[in-house]
């Protein structure tokens, strides 16, 4: 069984016991999430729409940060340069059930 869910404004194709990284979602490790279901595929039979009876539950495994992204600005011949970096926050989740 495959489902398409919406998490933090992005869509993901998920299966049971799949682990994935999504944009930061509030919660601690061990908390459960109910994800918004957009589509369900059950052995080739598609169900689409907002009124689906399907439920997708996920467990938060960890709150992590991504790799450092460097933003470097420079103006030639002026002696001006600026170096700034940031790390995007992600949540590692595991899909526990699709019902």
N, C-alpha and C positions, 0 to 999 in steps of 0.2 A: 504494500500500500504506500502510495506516494501522495504528499500534500504540498501545496504551495501556500506559504504563510507570510504574513506581513509583520515585520519586527522593526520598530524605530524608523518607519518610512521606507524600508527596503523589503523586497520580496525575495524569499528563499525557497528552493525546492528541497524538501526534507523527507527522510525516511526514519523509521524507528531505529533507535540506538545510534543515530548519527550525531557527531560532535561538530560544532561550527562556531565561528567567531562572528558576533554581531556588534553593531555600534552600542555604546554603553547603555545598559538598562539598569535602573535602580534595583538594588537587592544585594543580599549577602550569599556566600557560598552555601548551598544546601536548600535555598529557597526554590519554590516552584513557580512557573509562569504558565498562564493560559494564553496561547498565541492565537491571533486572528487568522482564520482559515479562509482562503480565497478559492481554492480548487482542491478536489480530492479525486485521485485515480485509483479505483479498485478493480484490478484485473481487466483493464481496458475500458471500464465504464467510468466516464467522467461526470462529476457533479460540480457545477460552477454556480457561483452567486453568493449574495450576502446572507441568505437564509439557510445556510447549510447547518445540519445537525451535527456535523463533525466537530470533534474537540481534539486539539493538539496540546499536549502538556510537555513542558521542558523543565529541566533542572539546571540551575546556575551552578557551574563548576568553579569558576574563578573570575575575578576582575583583573584584567591585564592591560598593559600599554603596548602599542605598536612600536615599530622602529622609529628612530629619530629622523625627522624631516628638517633639513636645513634650508632656511630662506636667507640668501645672501644678496645684499644690495650694494652697488658701487657706482660712483659717478667718476668718470675718467678725468684725469688731470686736476681734480679738486681735492684729493686726499680724503674723500668721504667714503666710508664703507661701514656696513652694518651687518652683523651676523646674528641670526636669531634661529632658534630651533624649537620644535614642539613634538610631543608624542601623543598620538590619538588614543583615547581610552576605548577598549573593547571589552565585551563580556563573552566568556566562553560558556556555551550552553550545550546540553545533551538532550535530545528529543527522547522522552521516556515512553510516550504512547500516542498513537493516532487511533481515535475511536469514532 
